[in-house]
């Protein structure tokens, strides 16, 4: 199967170790409560997904690529998954502008590749807004791609605090072919 023909598939299970009722998904799902009473494990057969601990793609989020996740509580400190979003494959260039302050204020830097520390690379203490022009990105609250993360698809993000995250971002990674 070619790169562009990847079918995305994730199966969620109510209990740990792939037990209990299951729900198979190959697209976005804003609220899993109509399919499962809870979700504590999953298998990603193909593609990449973001999973969220609240409905409508809200709350804490985690990146899931092909693999088995037998116990969310033990593996990620997460007790349940309530929604998921399929990450489309992107081929081509990656481009994002990051800004030190809200509403595209302060220092600005344009990125086209991963950055493990905005402090080391750009001497920036904060990243509080961004404009994703090309590609899909993961932004992390700590350097070296650690801590809580947020999925960013193309668009303008004027104020991270108003997005309900209450965090600043210190490293960024492209979601590219190597993630699949």
N, C-alpha and C positions, 0 to 999 in steps of 0.2 A: 504494500500500500504506500503510495507516495505521500510526501510531506503534506500536501494540500488536501489529501483524502482522509485525514485522521478523523475518526469518529470519536467524540468525547463521551465517556461513560464513567459514572461514579455510582456506587451502590452504598446506601446508608442502612445501618442496622440499629434497632432499638437498644440492644444490649452490647456489652463488651464482647470481644472475641467473635464478632460477626454472628451473633445469636439474636433470636427474636425476629419480629417482623422486619421486612426489608422494603426499601423503596429505591428503585433504579431511576437515575436521572441522566439526561444528556443535554440539558439546557439550564437556563436560570430557573430558580425556584425561590420566590420571595417568602413563602411560608410553608414549612414542612409539617406543621401541626395537623393538617388534614390527612397526611399519609402515615405519620408516626407520632406516638405520644412523647417520645424522646429519641435522641440519637446519640449513641456513645461509641460507635465504631464505624469505619467505612473502608471500602476498597476502591481505589481509582484504577480502572482498567486501562484508560487512555485519556489523553488530554490533561489539562490543568484547570483547577477550580480554586475559587476563594470560598471559604466557609465562614459563617458568621454565627455568633452566639445569641443573636436576636433576629427577629423577623425583619423583612424589608431591607436586608443587607446593612444592618446596623450593629453596633457593638464591636466587640473584639473580633478580629478576623485572622485567618490563617491560610497560608498558601498550601495547596495540596497538589502534588504531582503523582505520577504513576507509582503505586505502592499500596501497602496495607497499613492501616492505622487501627490497631486492635483495641486501644483504650485511650480515649481522648484525655481523660482525667490524668492518667499517669504520664502520657507522652507530652501533653501541651498545657496541663493545668486547666483544661476546659471541661466543663461538666455536660454540655449539650450543644448541639448544632440546630439552629432554627431556620437558616436560609443558606442558599449557595448560589454562586454566580460562575458560569462557565467563562473561562478566559479564552478569547479567540486567538488563534495563531496569527502572528504578525511576521511578515517577511518584508524586509526593506530597512530603511534607516530608522534610527531612534533619535529623538530630539526632545529635550525638555529644558525649560528655563526655570531656575529656582531663585527665589527671592528671600532676602533676609527678614522682611517684615510683611504684614498683611497688605492686601490690595496691591501687590507687585511693587512694594516700596523697598528702599535700602539697596544693598548690594544685589546685583543680578549676575548669574553665571549660566551659560548655556552648556548643557551636557549632551553627549552623544554616546557615552559608555558608562559602565558601572563606576560608582564612587564609594569606596569603603569608609571615607571620613571627609565630610565637608570642611571640618576644622583644619585638617592637615592639608587638603588640596586647595581650598579657597580662603582659609582664615575666616570662616563664617561661624558664628556661635549659634545661629538660629536659621531655620528654614521654615517660614511661616505661610508661604504661598508659592504656587507654581503654575506654569502653563505647559501642559504636555501637548506638543505639536505632533509627534510621531511615536508610535509604539505603545507598549504597555509596560508599566513600571511597578516595582514594589519599593516603598519607602519605609525605612526602619527608624525607630526612635533612638537607637544607639549606633555608634560606629561599628564597623565590621559585620553589618547585616544582622544585628542582634536586637532583641526586645520586640515590643509590639510593632506591627506592620500595618500598612495601608496600601491597598491596590489603587493605582491611578491609571485610568484610561485617557485617551485624548480628550482634552478640555481644559478650561480655566478653573483653578482652585484658588479663590481669592483670600480665604481665611480658614486655616486649619482648625482654629479654636471653635468657629461657628459650625464646623462639620461634626462636632460632638466628640472629637478625639481628645482634646485637651492635652496635646503633646506636640513636641517639636521633632523634626526629623533630622538625623545626623548621617545617614548613609542611604544610597539608592542603588537599585539593581534592575537591569532590563529583564523582562520576561521574554526570552528568546528561545531559539531551537534547543539550546542546552538544557532548558528547563523541562522539556518534553522528553 
